[in-house]
């Protein structure tokens, strides 16, 4: 059963990463990079976003999960929306820094 839990965690990480990477890419560039790159971008964004939200002591998305459960009766994992929010924010920061560094090299 422990192997199944590990597989579920990895699949969740890839799905959240792909969603977050796609959102960030569309917000920053207006396009997407493909499933694999978006997933990697989102997973890296999760590290950056998680660090930022841990630093400020805030858990994003907790209220949204509760509202979805109360309104629609859909039970999401308590941190699911927060994972998407923090991963997207982190991915946006990564894309912004990448864009900033790329502009700096052109000069």
Residue pairs with C-beta under 8 A, 6 or more apart in sequence:
12 77
13 43
13 46
14 39
14 43
16 42
16 46
16 80
16 83
16 84
16 87
17 38
17 39
17 40
17 41
17 42
17 43
17 45
17 46
17 87
18 35
18 38
18 39
18 42
19 42
19 84
19 87
19 88
20 38
20 41
20 42
20 45
20 46
20 83
20 84
20 87
20 88
20 90
20 91
21 32
21 33
21 37
21 38
21 39
21 40
21 41
21 42
21 43
21 45
21 87
21 91
22 32
22 38
22 42
23 84
23 88
23 91
24 41
24 42
24 45
24 88
24 91
24 92
24 94
24 95
25 31
25 32
25 33
25 38
25 41
25 91
25 95
26 32
27 88
27 92
28 92
28 95
28 96
28 99
29 95
32 38
33 41
41 91
41 94
41 95
42 87
42 88
42 91
43 87
44 90
44 91
44 94
45 86
45 87
45 88
45 89
45 90
45 91
45 92
45 93
45 94
46 83
46 86
46 87
46 90
47 90
48 89
48 90
48 91
48 93
48 94
49 85
49 86
49 87
49 88
49 89
49 90
49 91
49 93
50 86
50 90
51 90
52 86
52 89
52 90
52 93
53 59
53 60
53 82
53 86
59 79
59 82
60 81
60 82
60 85
60 86
60 89
61 79
61 80
61 81
61 82
61 83
61 84
61 85
62 78
62 79
62 81
62 82
64 81
65 76
65 77
65 78
65 79
65 80
65 81
65 82
68 74
68 76
68 81
69 75
69 76
